[in-house]
Each structure stands twice: as structure tokens, then as C-alpha cells.
Amino acid sequence: AQSVTQLDSHVSVSEGTPVLLRCNYSSSYSPSLFWYVQHPNKGLQLLLKYTSAATLVKGINGFEAEFKKSETSFHLTKPSAHMSDAAEYFCVVSETGGSYIPTFGRGTSLIVHP
Amino acid sequence: NAGVTQTPKFQVLKTGQSMTLQCAQDMNHNSMYWYRQDPGMGLRLIYYSASEGTTDKGEVPNGYNVSRLNKREFSLRLESAAPSQTSVYFCASSGLAYNEQFFGPGTRLTVL
């Protein structure tokens, strides 16, 4: 069975400061991990994905995430927040050897202050 | 390419009415999904279709039915709408079931 926990429902940062959105997962098989972003009243867009290649994954808009198997974590980071980063972020896990059905975290709302 | 399209964008129903939400993708993807999104709940899977000709229940299937009409189209039907089905509905597709998903813009449904 697989599950994913986003540790913060809301994260508030100032523009220009680093962003950290935390995600822990559990999986009985080799996981594929994803981060999606949803801007207000929009659909979800893929930020980045991990599929058993490099553990440090770079995505769009300066975001990156590091897969840490020993910590079962896949935290999303960005060195410097921009106002346009304000959105809802979802961490997702799917098992390449299991049911294949993606499991979504409950989301983290990123608030960026000027 | 249009990607994943959904119709309608908005809908208001009265309790007991029925309706069908339409979804189509032009990426030749095998797998398609229907989710609902409610505040604080993330996205919950209603039904999915791993490949053309197959459909399976997800986490919250009660009150819904689906049809995988062909490889491109996957519709969601509410036979007798209830206020608890007020939500935003998203359709998604993926090339393989464990690959990244591509989402439509959503349908905002209100049931009075």
C-alpha cells in the first residue's frame, strides 16, 4: 500500500526568501513521486517528477526536490520565492510495481508576502 | 494539441437531477481518471480507466458511473445529484498508469 503526507497545510514566506514544502511517503514498491502546482481556479500542472533516476530532481520555475529513501521524503524547495509562486502544491506517489494508481497528498497552500 | 478538455466548465443542478461530465484527451494516452476536489481534502479518485475498455472504482465511487467511450473520451455521470456532490471535478490522463498525469481545467458543480 502507498500513502503520502504533506506535513504543512499552509506555508507562508516573504518574496525572495527560500521555500520548503515537506512531503513524506510510504510505498511497498519502487515509488514514482511527483509534485504538482495548482494556481487559483486552474487545473494541476506538473512541477517535477522522480522515477528512480537522479535523486535530485529539477523542475520548472526554479523548483527542485530531493528523493531521500532513508527518510522516505521528497521535499520541494526553491531558493527564492516569487509572488507568482503563490498556489496550492500537491505531492503524489504511485507504485511502479503495485496498483499504479496515484495517491495525492492533501496539499500545501503557499502564501508569498511582498 | 488541446491536451485534456472538459465540458462544461460550470454547472448548477437541483437535487435529483442527472448530468454527464465530458472529458477528452488528444495525447493518445492509455489511462484516464476522474477526481473530485474539496477544500482541505486534496484530490480524491472517483473512477479510473487503466486502458480502453476497462474501468475501476477509486476511493469515492458512490453516486457516480463512468464510460470509457473510446481511447480519447471518458465521461462521468451523476444519475441523481445530491448536495454532497457539490465539488470541482477534474479529469486527467497519463500515458502509463504510473506516469505523470495531465489535467483538464475542471468543472465546478453546484447541487442545490
gemmi code that builds the backbone of each chain (N, CA, C; Angstrom):
import gemmi

chains = {
    "A": [
        ("ALA", (0.850, -1.193, 0.000), (0.000, 0.000, 0.000), (0.887, 1.245, 0.000)),
        ("GLN", (0.370, 2.306, -0.520), (1.121, 3.557, -0.596), (0.345, 4.661, 0.094)),
        ("SER", (1.068, 5.638, 0.578), (0.434, 6.812, 1.160), (1.387, 7.989, 1.067)),
        ("VAL", (0.854, 9.170, 1.220), (1.687, 10.372, 1.175), (1.144, 11.375, 2.179)),
        ("THR", (2.046, 12.033, 2.887), (1.679, 13.024, 3.890), (2.401, 14.329, 3.598)),
        ("GLN", (1.635, 15.363, 3.408), (2.211, 16.703, 3.304), (2.133, 17.314, 4.691)),
        ("LEU", (3.282, 17.661, 5.216), (3.398, 17.950, 6.635), (2.845, 19.313, 7.025)),
        ("ASP", (2.645, 20.205, 6.082), (2.138, 21.536, 6.369), (0.951, 21.827, 5.459)),
        ("SER", (-0.146, 22.273, 6.039), (-1.285, 22.637, 5.195), (-1.090, 24.036, 4.597)),
        ("HIS", (-0.345, 24.902, 5.312), (-0.050, 26.247, 4.828), (1.412, 26.559, 5.114)),
        ("VAL", (2.071, 27.233, 4.168), (3.419, 27.750, 4.371), (3.414, 29.200, 3.917)),
        ("SER", (3.936, 30.069, 4.756), (3.959, 31.491, 4.451), (5.418, 31.965, 4.395)),
        ("VAL", (5.798, 32.628, 3.285), (7.156, 33.136, 3.128), (7.093, 34.547, 2.577)),
        ("SER", (8.203, 35.243, 2.693), (8.332, 36.557, 2.067), (8.982, 36.404, 0.704)),
        ("GLU", (8.622, 37.277, -0.196), (9.228, 37.245, -1.532), (10.747, 37.331, -1.409)),
        ("GLY", (11.444, 36.488, -2.161), (12.897, 36.492, -2.140), (13.519, 35.543, -1.125)),
        ("THR", (12.717, 34.959, -0.247), (13.232, 34.005, 0.744), (13.014, 32.572, 0.258)),
        ("PRO", (13.747, 31.598, 0.839), (13.624, 30.219, 0.376), (12.265, 29.604, 0.704)),
        ("VAL", (11.902, 28.631, -0.129), (10.667, 27.877, 0.048), (11.000, 26.423, 0.365)),
        ("LEU", (10.309, 25.855, 1.356), (10.427, 24.429, 1.668), (9.021, 23.884, 1.900)),
        ("LEU", (8.601, 22.948, 1.061), (7.324, 22.267, 1.233), (7.645, 20.792, 1.466)),
        ("ARG", (7.150, 20.255, 2.576), (7.577, 18.936, 3.009), (6.589, 17.839, 2.632)),
        ("CYS", (7.151, 16.701, 2.221), (6.342, 15.561, 1.796), (7.024, 14.277, 2.250)),
        ("ASN", (6.303, 13.438, 2.975), (6.765, 12.093, 3.319), (5.860, 11.076, 2.637)),
        ("TYR", (6.417, 9.954, 2.290), (5.644, 8.939, 1.585), (5.900, 7.574, 2.200)),
        ("SER", (5.028, 6.635, 1.886), (5.299, 5.228, 2.163), (4.890, 4.430, 0.936)),
        ("SER", (5.677, 3.399, 0.651), (5.420, 2.603, -0.539), (6.023, 1.219, -0.367)),
        ("SER", (5.303, 0.210, -0.802), (5.799, -1.166, -0.723), (6.668, -1.517, -1.927)),
        ("TYR", (6.637, -0.669, -2.946), (7.391, -0.922, -4.167), (8.257, 0.291, -4.471)),
        ("SER", (8.939, 0.236, -5.580), (9.714, 1.407, -6.003), (8.749, 2.525, -6.378)),
        ("PRO", (8.821, 3.646, -5.684), (7.836, 4.697, -5.944), (8.238, 5.610, -7.100)),
        ("SER", (7.227, 6.119, -7.768), (7.384, 7.311, -8.583), (6.766, 8.444, -7.779)),
        ("LEU", (7.441, 9.588, -7.751), (6.977, 10.715, -6.938), (6.863, 11.951, -7.807)),
        ("PHE", (5.843, 12.737, -7.521), (5.554, 13.908, -8.334), (5.185, 15.077, -7.422)),
        ("TRP", (5.474, 16.277, -7.896), (4.909, 17.491, -7.339), (4.128, 18.200, -8.442)),
        ("TYR", (2.883, 18.585, -8.086), (2.033, 19.359, -8.986), (1.719, 20.700, -8.332)),
        ("VAL", (1.466, 21.700, -9.169), (1.066, 23.012, -8.685), (-0.308, 23.345, -9.257)),
        ("GLN", (-1.118, 23.984, -8.422), (-2.444, 24.426, -8.869), (-2.626, 25.883, -8.497)),
        ("HIS", (-2.674, 26.742, -9.505), (-2.988, 28.146, -9.264), (-4.493, 28.310, -9.135)),
        ("PRO", (-4.936, 29.381, -8.491), (-6.368, 29.548, -8.202), (-7.242, 29.366, -9.439)),
        ("ASN", (-8.261, 28.534, -9.274), (-9.256, 28.283, -10.326), (-8.650, 27.693, -11.598)),
        ("LYS", (-7.563, 26.962, -11.449), (-6.915, 26.324, -12.593), (-6.795, 24.829, -12.336)),
        ("GLY", (-6.417, 24.104, -13.389), (-6.101, 22.693, -13.233), (-4.706, 22.511, -12.665)),
        ("LEU", (-4.295, 21.261, -12.483), (-2.983, 20.967, -11.933), (-1.944, 20.858, -13.038)),
        ("GLN", (-0.743, 21.307, -12.720), (0.366, 21.270, -13.673), (1.550, 20.578, -13.022)),
        ("LEU", (2.220, 19.712, -13.768), (3.382, 19.005, -13.233), (4.544, 19.966, -13.026)),
        ("LEU", (5.108, 19.952, -11.803), (6.323, 20.723, -11.497), (7.569, 19.898, -11.766)),
        ("LEU", (7.571, 18.663, -11.243), (8.720, 17.782, -11.407), (8.317, 16.361, -11.032)),
        ("LYS", (9.202, 15.400, -11.409), (8.918, 14.010, -11.091), (10.208, 13.250, -10.799)),
        ("TYR", (10.110, 12.247, -9.952), (11.191, 11.319, -9.663), (10.742, 9.935, -10.098)),
        ("THR", (11.571, 9.282, -10.938), (11.220, 7.931, -11.382), (12.449, 7.029, -11.365)),
        ("SER", (13.206, 7.065, -10.278), (14.343, 6.175, -9.988), (15.609, 6.508, -10.760)),
        ("ALA", (15.699, 7.703, -11.289), (16.962, 8.135, -11.889), (17.704, 8.981, -10.833)),
        ("ALA", (18.141, 10.170, -11.161), (18.855, 11.012, -10.214), (17.969, 11.355, -9.030)),
        ("THR", (18.557, 11.363, -7.835), (17.765, 11.626, -6.629), (17.432, 13.103, -6.472)),
        ("LEU", (18.223, 14.000, -7.062), (17.904, 15.418, -7.051), (17.252, 15.748, -8.380)),
        ("VAL", (16.013, 16.183, -8.293), (15.221, 16.399, -9.496), (14.959, 17.895, -9.668)),
        ("LYS", (15.229, 18.392, -10.837), (14.955, 19.805, -11.122), (13.664, 19.916, -11.925)),
        ("GLY", (12.866, 20.930, -11.579), (11.599, 21.107, -12.271), (11.506, 22.479, -12.907)),
        ("ILE", (10.279, 22.868, -13.184), (10.064, 24.160, -13.812), (10.079, 25.279, -12.775)),
        ("ASN", (10.293, 26.497, -13.254), (10.211, 27.703, -12.413), (11.167, 27.690, -11.228)),
        ("GLY", (12.311, 27.007, -11.346), (13.343, 27.040, -10.320), (13.123, 26.104, -9.144)),
        ("PHE", (12.094, 25.288, -9.182), (11.839, 24.324, -8.114), (12.705, 23.074, -8.290)),
        ("GLU", (13.040, 22.453, -7.158), (13.691, 21.167, -7.188), (13.278, 20.353, -5.970)),
        ("ALA", (13.499, 19.040, -6.038), (13.145, 18.152, -4.937), (14.187, 17.055, -4.855)),
        ("GLU", (14.420, 16.579, -3.637), (15.399, 15.527, -3.431), (14.712, 14.288, -2.872)),
        ("PHE", (14.907, 13.160, -3.543), (14.380, 11.883, -3.084), (15.341, 11.309, -2.055)),
        ("LYS", (14.852, 11.094, -0.830), (15.670, 10.518, 0.235), (14.983, 9.243, 0.708)),
        ("LYS", (15.503, 8.126, 0.227), (14.869, 6.843, 0.544), (14.939, 6.545, 2.034)),
        ("SER", (16.080, 6.862, 2.674), (16.251, 6.533, 4.096), (15.275, 7.307, 4.969)),
        ("GLU", (14.868, 8.483, 4.500), (13.925, 9.310, 5.261), (12.513, 9.237, 4.682)),
        ("THR", (12.332, 8.499, 3.643), (11.054, 8.421, 2.894), (10.474, 9.812, 2.692)),
        ("SER", (11.317, 10.702, 2.180), (10.877, 12.081, 1.980), (11.132, 12.528, 0.545)),
        ("PHE", (10.389, 13.527, 0.142), (10.526, 14.114, -1.198), (10.129, 15.580, -1.068)),
        ("HIS", (10.934, 16.352, -0.366), (10.618, 17.750, -0.078), (10.883, 18.639, -1.292)),
        ("LEU", (10.032, 19.623, -1.472), (10.131, 20.577, -2.586), (10.781, 21.863, -2.099)),
        ("THR", (11.754, 22.374, -2.843), (12.445, 23.595, -2.442), (12.587, 24.550, -3.619)),
        ("LYS", (12.779, 25.816, -3.244), (13.099, 26.852, -4.226), (13.926, 27.892, -3.500)),
        ("PRO", (15.042, 28.346, -4.076), (15.936, 29.251, -3.342), (15.316, 30.605, -3.020)),
        ("SER", (14.451, 31.098, -3.920), (13.947, 32.452, -3.759), (12.499, 32.517, -4.256)),
        ("ALA", (11.575, 32.784, -3.340), (10.160, 32.789, -3.716), (9.803, 34.024, -4.521)),
        ("HIS", (8.877, 33.822, -5.439), (8.330, 34.918, -6.239), (6.840, 34.994, -5.968)),
        ("MET", (6.288, 36.171, -6.130), (4.853, 36.333, -5.874), (4.022, 35.352, -6.696)),
        ("SER", (4.481, 35.056, -7.900), (3.728, 34.157, -8.778), (3.762, 32.702, -8.315)),
        ("ASP", (4.582, 32.387, -7.285), (4.619, 31.022, -6.749), (3.456, 30.731, -5.808)),
        ("ALA", (2.709, 31.762, -5.424), (1.568, 31.556, -4.531), (0.550, 30.650, -5.203)),
        ("ALA", (0.310, 29.476, -4.587), (-0.534, 28.453, -5.212), (-0.692, 27.301, -4.234)),
        ("GLU", (-1.432, 26.282, -4.655), (-1.557, 25.032, -3.904), (-0.617, 24.021, -4.534)),
        ("TYR", (0.106, 23.272, -3.685), (1.079, 22.297, -4.166), (0.706, 20.908, -3.647)),
        ("PHE", (0.762, 19.941, -4.551), (0.387, 18.571, -4.208), (1.553, 17.616, -4.455)),
        ("CYS", (1.825, 16.787, -3.456), (2.797, 15.713, -3.581), (2.024, 14.429, -3.902)),
        ("VAL", (2.544, 13.639, -4.837), (1.825, 12.456, -5.315), (2.789, 11.278, -5.395)),
        ("VAL", (2.322, 10.103, -4.977), (3.125, 8.888, -5.091), (2.362, 7.847, -5.903)),
        ("SER", (3.063, 7.124, -6.744), (2.477, 5.947, -7.380), (3.525, 4.850, -7.395)),
        ("GLU", (3.071, 3.630, -7.395), (3.964, 2.483, -7.263), (4.124, 1.812, -8.611)),
        ("THR", (5.341, 1.724, -9.075), (5.566, 1.120, -10.387), (5.367, -0.391, -10.355)),
        ("GLY", (5.352, -0.982, -9.154), (5.129, -2.416, -9.079), (3.848, -2.786, -8.358)),
        ("GLY", (3.085, -1.803, -8.009), (1.869, -2.057, -7.232), (0.625, -1.765, -8.018)),
        ("SER", (-0.278, -1.027, -7.426), (-1.565, -0.771, -8.065), (-1.491, 0.279, -9.164)),
        ("TYR", (-0.392, 1.012, -9.215), (-0.160, 2.069, -10.197), (-1.024, 3.303, -9.988)),
        ("ILE", (-2.050, 3.221, -9.165), (-2.951, 4.360, -9.028), (-2.295, 5.414, -8.163)),
        ("PRO", (-2.209, 6.648, -8.656), (-1.559, 7.706, -7.867), (-2.343, 8.030, -6.602)),
        ("THR", (-1.606, 8.333, -5.545), (-2.198, 8.798, -4.296), (-1.741, 10.226, -4.054)),
        ("PHE", (-2.689, 11.112, -3.815), (-2.402, 12.526, -3.621), (-2.307, 12.874, -2.149)),
        ("GLY", (-1.379, 13.768, -1.823), (-1.407, 14.397, -0.527), (-2.531, 15.421, -0.480)),
        ("ARG", (-2.791, 15.965, 0.713), (-3.915, 16.883, 0.872), (-3.596, 18.296, 0.407)),
        ("GLY", (-2.338, 18.537, 0.080), (-1.981, 19.830, -0.466), (-1.383, 20.766, 0.570)),
        ("THR", (-0.497, 21.650, 0.086), (0.083, 22.723, 0.898), (-0.163, 24.027, 0.171)),
        ("SER", (-0.767, 24.957, 0.869), (-1.010, 26.274, 0.298), (0.202, 27.165, 0.576)),
        ("LEU", (0.844, 27.638, -0.478), (2.000, 28.529, -0.341), (1.535, 29.972, -0.461)),
        ("ILE", (1.806, 30.736, 0.579), (1.455, 32.158, 0.609), (2.757, 32.936, 0.520)),
        ("VAL", (2.824, 33.895, -0.392), (4.025, 34.695, -0.574), (3.697, 36.153, -0.281)),
        ("HIS", (4.378, 36.708, 0.714), (4.165, 38.104, 1.097), (5.162, 39.019, 0.386)),
        ("PRO", (4.702, 40.195, -0.011), (5.633, 41.135, -0.680), (6.706, 41.633, 0.277)),
    ],
    "B": [
        ("ASN", (-1.972, 20.920, -29.936), (-2.699, 19.942, -29.115), (-3.479, 20.646, -28.015)),
        ("ALA", (-4.736, 20.236, -27.822), (-5.550, 20.830, -26.772), (-5.231, 20.216, -25.419)),
        ("GLY", (-4.643, 19.006, -25.372), (-4.373, 18.346, -24.109), (-5.618, 17.638, -23.607)),
        ("VAL", (-6.042, 17.968, -22.387), (-7.243, 17.393, -21.794), (-8.311, 18.481, -21.735)),
        ("THR", (-9.455, 18.212, -22.319), (-10.550, 19.178, -22.299), (-11.724, 18.611, -21.515)),
        ("GLN", (-12.445, 19.496, -20.839), (-13.606, 19.110, -20.056), (-14.769, 20.038, -20.377)),
        ("THR", (-15.959, 19.470, -20.427), (-17.177, 20.271, -20.554), (-18.240, 19.722, -19.617)),
        ("PRO", (-19.077, 20.577, -19.044), (-18.985, 22.039, -19.092), (-17.961, 22.561, -18.091)),
        ("LYS", (-17.747, 23.847, -18.040), (-16.858, 24.471, -17.045), (-17.598, 24.713, -15.742)),
        ("PHE", (-18.860, 25.043, -15.823), (-19.689, 25.310, -14.653), (-21.052, 24.637, -14.860)),
        ("GLN", (-21.652, 24.200, -13.741), (-22.981, 23.607, -13.818), (-23.662, 23.738, -12.468)),
        ("VAL", (-24.937, 24.111, -12.500), (-25.753, 24.120, -11.297), (-26.894, 23.131, -11.518)),
        ("LEU", (-27.067, 22.220, -10.580), (-28.135, 21.226, -10.658), (-29.017, 21.314, -9.433)),
        ("LYS", (-30.229, 20.823, -9.565), (-31.088, 20.631, -8.406), (-30.958, 19.196, -7.929)),
        ("THR", (-31.167, 18.983, -6.657), (-31.110, 17.632, -6.100), (-32.005, 16.692, -6.907)),
        ("GLY", (-31.437, 15.537, -7.280), (-32.176, 14.538, -8.029), (-31.987, 14.612, -9.534)),
        ("GLN", (-31.467, 15.726, -10.032), (-31.217, 15.820, -11.472), (-29.999, 14.993, -11.857)),
        ("SER", (-29.917, 14.679, -13.131), (-28.776, 13.911, -13.624), (-27.987, 14.752, -14.611)),
        ("MET", (-26.719, 14.387, -14.782), (-25.899, 15.057, -15.791), (-24.655, 14.221, -16.073)),
        ("THR", (-24.055, 14.510, -17.208), (-22.821, 13.832, -17.611), (-21.737, 14.854, -17.829)),
        ("LEU", (-20.584, 14.632, -17.212), (-19.404, 15.447, -17.442), (-18.556, 14.759, -18.508)),
        ("GLN", (-18.144, 15.557, -19.481), (-17.383, 15.015, -20.598), (-15.900, 15.334, -20.457)),
        ("CYS", (-15.074, 14.399, -20.883), (-13.623, 14.590, -20.870), (-13.034, 13.954, -22.123)),
        ("ALA", (-12.103, 14.654, -22.745), (-11.417, 14.110, -23.920), (-9.952, 14.506, -23.882)),
        ("GLN", (-9.103, 13.598, -24.379), (-7.665, 13.893, -24.462), (-7.170, 13.546, -25.865)),
        ("ASP", (-6.210, 14.332, -26.330), (-5.682, 14.132, -27.687), (-4.215, 13.740, -27.665)),
        ("MET", (-3.754, 13.110, -26.580), (-2.355, 12.740, -26.424), (-2.135, 11.239, -26.612)),
        ("ASN", (-3.163, 10.521, -27.041), (-3.082, 9.081, -27.244), (-2.717, 8.334, -25.958)),
        ("HIS", (-3.198, 8.849, -24.827), (-2.903, 8.228, -23.547), (-3.787, 7.025, -23.294)),
        ("ASN", (-3.205, 6.046, -22.580), (-3.966, 4.841, -22.255), (-4.888, 5.040, -21.058)),
        ("SER", (-4.393, 5.752, -20.033), (-5.111, 5.814, -18.753), (-5.814, 7.156, -18.583)),
        ("MET", (-7.012, 7.082, -18.013), (-7.779, 8.301, -17.733), (-8.419, 8.184, -16.364)),
        ("TYR", (-8.661, 9.355, -15.740), (-9.079, 9.393, -14.343), (-10.118, 10.498, -14.141)),
        ("TRP", (-10.987, 10.281, -13.149), (-11.864, 11.336, -12.661), (-11.612, 11.538, -11.174)),
        ("TYR", (-11.388, 12.813, -10.805), (-11.172, 13.194, -9.418), (-12.213, 14.233, -9.011)),
        ("ARG", (-12.435, 14.312, -7.712), (-13.135, 15.454, -7.161), (-12.220, 16.151, -6.158)),
        ("GLN", (-12.348, 17.474, -6.098), (-11.524, 18.262, -5.193), (-12.418, 19.062, -4.269)),
        ("ASP", (-12.253, 18.842, -2.985), (-12.988, 19.564, -1.955), (-11.987, 20.230, -1.027)),
        ("PRO", (-12.337, 21.373, -0.444), (-11.385, 22.117, 0.398), (-10.781, 21.238, 1.493)),
        ("GLY", (-9.455, 21.269, 1.595), (-8.756, 20.532, 2.642), (-8.653, 19.029, 2.437)),
        ("MET", (-9.211, 18.533, 1.323), (-9.231, 17.079, 1.087), (-8.298, 16.648, -0.031)),
        ("GLY", (-7.638, 17.566, -0.679), (-6.817, 17.197, -1.819), (-7.690, 16.701, -2.960)),
        ("LEU", (-7.128, 15.842, -3.798), (-7.900, 15.239, -4.882), (-8.217, 13.796, -4.515)),
        ("ARG", (-9.454, 13.433, -4.666), (-9.875, 12.053, -4.374), (-10.349, 11.391, -5.664)),
        ("LEU", (-9.857, 10.186, -5.880), (-10.142, 9.469, -7.121), (-11.540, 8.870, -7.079)),
        ("ILE", (-12.325, 9.157, -8.114), (-13.688, 8.631, -8.199), (-13.674, 7.313, -8.981)),
        ("TYR", (-13.217, 7.378, -10.209), (-13.076, 6.216, -11.086), (-11.849, 6.420, -11.952)),
        ("TYR", (-11.329, 5.318, -12.463), (-10.259, 5.415, -13.423), (-10.411, 4.345, -14.486)),
        ("SER", (-9.694, 4.553, -15.579), (-9.684, 3.599, -16.683), (-8.229, 3.390, -17.075)),
        ("ALA", (-7.685, 2.231, -16.729), (-6.265, 1.969, -16.997), (-6.001, 1.848, -18.496)),
        ("SER", (-6.989, 1.384, -19.224), (-6.839, 1.281, -20.680), (-8.242, 1.246, -21.287)),
        ("GLU", (-8.304, 1.443, -22.588), (-9.589, 1.437, -23.271), (-10.309, 0.114, -23.013)),
        ("GLY", (-11.580, 0.208, -22.629), (-12.366, -0.992, -22.389), (-12.418, -1.431, -20.941)),
        ("THR", (-11.638, -0.761, -20.061), (-11.660, -1.124, -18.643), (-11.951, 0.106, -17.794)),
        ("THR", (-12.711, -0.091, -16.721), (-12.927, 0.956, -15.729), (-12.921, 0.315, -14.351)),
        ("ASP", (-12.469, 1.085, -13.366), (-12.418, 0.586, -11.989), (-12.760, 1.690, -11.018)),
        ("LYS", (-13.279, 1.268, -9.856), (-13.628, 2.225, -8.823), (-12.393, 2.765, -8.137)),
        ("GLY", (-12.500, 4.018, -7.755), (-11.464, 4.632, -6.955), (-11.883, 4.715, -5.509)),
        ("GLU", (-11.470, 5.792, -4.868), (-11.699, 5.962, -3.431), (-13.144, 6.325, -3.094)),
        ("VAL", (-13.802, 7.113, -3.972), (-15.147, 7.634, -3.670), (-16.096, 7.438, -4.844)),
        ("PRO", (-16.441, 6.202, -5.218), (-17.242, 5.964, -6.417), (-18.764, 6.083, -6.236)),
        ("ASN", (-19.237, 6.091, -4.985), (-20.690, 6.020, -4.766), (-21.398, 7.241, -5.351)),
        ("GLY", (-22.455, 6.981, -6.109), (-23.235, 8.050, -6.708), (-22.785, 8.429, -8.102)),
        ("TYR", (-21.759, 7.748, -8.617), (-21.202, 8.065, -9.932), (-21.124, 6.818, -10.802)),
        ("ASN", (-21.156, 7.031, -12.107), (-20.850, 5.990, -13.082), (-19.967, 6.587, -14.160)),
        ("VAL", (-19.210, 5.740, -14.844), (-18.320, 6.226, -15.895), (-18.467, 5.374, -17.141)),
        ("SER", (-18.026, 5.967, -18.245), (-17.962, 5.251, -19.524), (-16.685, 5.634, -20.230)),
        ("ARG", (-15.888, 4.623, -20.599), (-14.734, 4.896, -21.462), (-15.219, 4.645, -22.889)),
        ("LEU", (-15.617, 5.713, -23.532), (-16.295, 5.625, -24.816), (-15.352, 5.132, -25.911)),
        ("ASN", (-14.118, 5.549, -25.850), (-13.060, 5.144, -26.780), (-11.754, 5.566, -26.117)),
        ("LYS", (-10.654, 5.497, -26.825), (-9.383, 5.822, -26.180), (-9.331, 7.288, -25.774)),
        ("ARG", (-10.005, 8.151, -26.501), (-9.931, 9.591, -26.258), (-10.857, 10.069, -25.143)),
        ("GLU", (-12.018, 9.442, -24.969), (-13.079, 10.033, -24.167), (-13.458, 9.188, -22.947)),
        ("PHE", (-13.678, 9.909, -21.855), (-14.009, 9.252, -20.577), (-15.030, 10.141, -19.882)),
        ("SER", (-16.269, 9.680, -19.754), (-17.317, 10.518, -19.196), (-17.700, 10.061, -17.796)),
        ("LEU", (-18.184, 11.020, -17.020), (-18.613, 10.780, -15.639), (-20.078, 11.172, -15.526)),
        ("ARG", (-20.905, 10.265, -15.011), (-22.336, 10.527, -14.917), (-22.797, 10.527, -13.470)),
        ("LEU", (-23.594, 11.546, -13.144), (-24.290, 11.600, -11.871), (-25.742, 11.278, -12.167)),
        ("GLU", (-26.241, 10.172, -11.682), (-27.607, 9.739, -12.007), (-28.654, 10.527, -11.234)),
        ("SER", (-28.371, 10.815, -9.969), (-29.306, 11.547, -9.126), (-28.481, 12.416, -8.185)),
        ("ALA", (-28.262, 13.647, -8.604), (-27.319, 14.509, -7.898), (-27.782, 14.816, -6.475)),
        ("ALA", (-26.790, 14.897, -5.576), (-27.025, 15.226, -4.178), (-26.135, 16.413, -3.796)),
        ("PRO", (-26.551, 17.212, -2.795), (-25.712, 18.358, -2.383), (-24.291, 17.950, -2.016)),
        ("SER", (-24.096, 16.716, -1.519), (-22.748, 16.255, -1.162), (-21.831, 16.108, -2.377)),
        ("GLN", (-22.409, 16.169, -3.566), (-21.611, 16.072, -4.788), (-21.195, 17.440, -5.324)),
        ("THR", (-21.537, 18.480, -4.595), (-21.013, 19.799, -4.917), (-19.499, 19.769, -4.766)),
        ("SER", (-18.791, 20.090, -5.828), (-17.342, 19.933, -5.823), (-16.780, 20.474, -7.131)),
        ("VAL", (-15.458, 20.441, -7.230), (-14.796, 20.692, -8.505), (-14.286, 19.346, -9.015)),
        ("TYR", (-14.618, 19.034, -10.247), (-14.278, 17.741, -10.837), (-13.174, 17.922, -11.874)),
        ("PHE", (-12.148, 17.089, -11.736), (-11.039, 17.125, -12.674), (-10.895, 15.783, -13.381)),
        ("CYS", (-10.669, 15.873, -14.675), (-10.311, 14.719, -15.472), (-8.809, 14.770, -15.724)),
        ("ALA", (-8.177, 13.614, -15.781), (-6.740, 13.551, -16.055), (-6.445, 12.351, -16.941)),
        ("SER", (-5.292, 12.403, -17.609), (-4.863, 11.256, -18.408), (-3.367, 11.060, -18.224)),
        ("SER", (-2.914, 9.846, -18.490), (-1.481, 9.547, -18.449), (-1.178, 8.463, -19.475)),
        ("GLY", (0.084, 8.509, -19.962), (0.462, 7.531, -20.971), (0.457, 6.121, -20.417)),
        ("LEU", (1.060, 5.975, -19.243), (1.016, 4.727, -18.493), (0.508, 5.049, -17.107)),
        ("ALA", (-0.035, 4.074, -16.424), (-0.747, 4.339, -15.173), (0.148, 4.954, -14.104)),
        ("TYR", (1.458, 4.728, -14.133), (2.303, 5.269, -13.072), (3.106, 6.484, -13.532)),
        ("ASN", (2.803, 6.968, -14.714), (3.482, 8.164, -15.220), (2.769, 9.429, -14.766)),
        ("GLU", (3.365, 10.553, -15.104), (2.740, 11.819, -14.736), (1.397, 11.976, -15.425)),
        ("GLN", (0.516, 12.709, -14.750), (-0.825, 12.937, -15.266), (-0.934, 14.338, -15.843)),
        ("PHE", (-1.816, 14.458, -16.819), (-2.150, 15.741, -17.419), (-3.609, 16.026, -17.087)),
        ("PHE", (-3.855, 17.220, -16.568), (-5.174, 17.534, -16.041), (-5.934, 18.492, -16.947)),
        ("GLY", (-7.247, 18.320, -16.938), (-8.115, 19.293, -17.568), (-8.327, 20.493, -16.663)),
        ("PRO", (-9.069, 21.502, -17.147), (-9.257, 22.740, -16.378), (-10.292, 22.625, -15.272)),
        ("GLY", (-11.071, 21.542, -15.249), (-12.038, 21.336, -14.172), (-13.444, 21.753, -14.522)),
        ("THR", (-14.392, 21.139, -13.805), (-15.812, 21.506, -13.870), (-16.263, 21.821, -12.460)),
        ("ARG", (-16.779, 23.026, -12.293), (-17.277, 23.433, -10.972), (-18.762, 23.134, -10.919)),
        ("LEU", (-19.145, 22.163, -10.075), (-20.538, 21.704, -9.980), (-21.135, 22.093, -8.643)),
        ("THR", (-22.308, 22.700, -8.713), (-23.063, 23.021, -7.507), (-24.399, 22.298, -7.569)),
        ("VAL", (-24.730, 21.581, -6.490), (-26.021, 20.889, -6.402), (-26.837, 21.532, -5.279)),
        ("LEU", (-27.977, 22.065, -5.664), (-28.813, 22.790, -4.691), (-29.856, 21.886, -4.047)),
    ],
}
model = gemmi.Model(1)
for chain_id, residues in chains.items():
    chain = gemmi.Chain(chain_id)
    for i, (resn, *xyz) in enumerate(residues, 1):
        res = gemmi.Residue()
        res.name, res.seqid = resn, gemmi.SeqId(i, " ")
        for name, pos in zip(("N", "CA", "C"), xyz):
            atom = gemmi.Atom()
            atom.name, atom.element = name, gemmi.Element(name[0])
            atom.pos, atom.b_iso = gemmi.Position(*pos), 0.0
            res.add_atom(atom)
        chain.add_residue(res)
    model.add_chain(chain)
structure = gemmi.Structure()
structure.add_model(model)
structure.setup_entities()
